[in-house]
C-alpha cells in the first residue's frame, strides 16, 4: 500500500511540474482533476473515512459522488467528513428510470436522496441522466417534449434544495449530445450545463469535432477514459486510439477543465484503477508538452 501511494504521489508531482511554469500551457492540470465513479465501484467497499483518507493520500482535492442504496445511510457523514478534510464533493448522480420515476413522484430512493441533499451545506452539481425507456417509440418532437417536462420537474426540486443541474450523456436518446443541446436551448432560463463522458462517446467518435464545437459552450465537466471504437466501455486513459486527439481538440477549442477520471470497475481496488488513469494522464501531458515545444 505504501509503495502504491508513493507511486501515485510521484505521478502527481510530475503532473504539477509539467505545468508549474505556465497555467496557460495546454495540458491537463492536476488541480482540475477529480475522481468519478469511485463510491459504488470499489472491490474494497471503502467507508467514508477510508475513502477520504485514500483520496487525500493520493493528492486529490475533490471528487464526485455516485451512489447506491447502501450509501444513502451515511451520505451526510461523508459530506461532513470531506469538508472537514478540505475535500470538495463536486457532483452527485441522479438517474431516472421510467419504471420507477415519474413527474410528481420520484422513486423512494431518489426522494430519499433529495431529503438528504437539503440537509447538506455543500451544494455539488446534480448530474442528471435518464434511462432510454422514457423515449422508446417516440418521435423526436415527442421525446424532446418529454425530456423538457421531466427536467422542469427535477429543476424545481433541485432549486428547493439549492443545487444546479448538468445533463449527463449516458446512452440512448438522452445520451445523444445533439439532443441535450436542443433541450438546453429550449430552457435558456435554467442555465443548464453538460457533462461529457468519454466512456459514453463510442457511437459519436467520427462526429466528435462537430459535436465538440456544439457542446463546448455548455460544458461543465469532461470525464476521461481510454477509447477504442470497438470498446471496451471502460479503458485506462492512454490505452485507447482516440482519447489523445479528443483531449487535444478540447484544449485547442479552449476547454481547460475541470476533468474527471474514472474508477468504474467493481472488481478492483479503486485506488489501483485511479493510479493507472493518473499515469495515463501523465502520458497524455507528456505528448502535449512535446507538441508544444
Helices and strands as residue ranges (DSSP letters): H 2-19, G 30-32, E 33-36, H 48-58, E 62-65, G 69-74, H 75-84, E 88-96, H 108-117, E 125-130, G 132-134, H 140-161, E 165-168, H 177-186, G 188-190, E 193-197, G 198-200, G 202-207, H 208-215, G 216-218, E 219-223, H 243-252, E 259-262, H 270-292
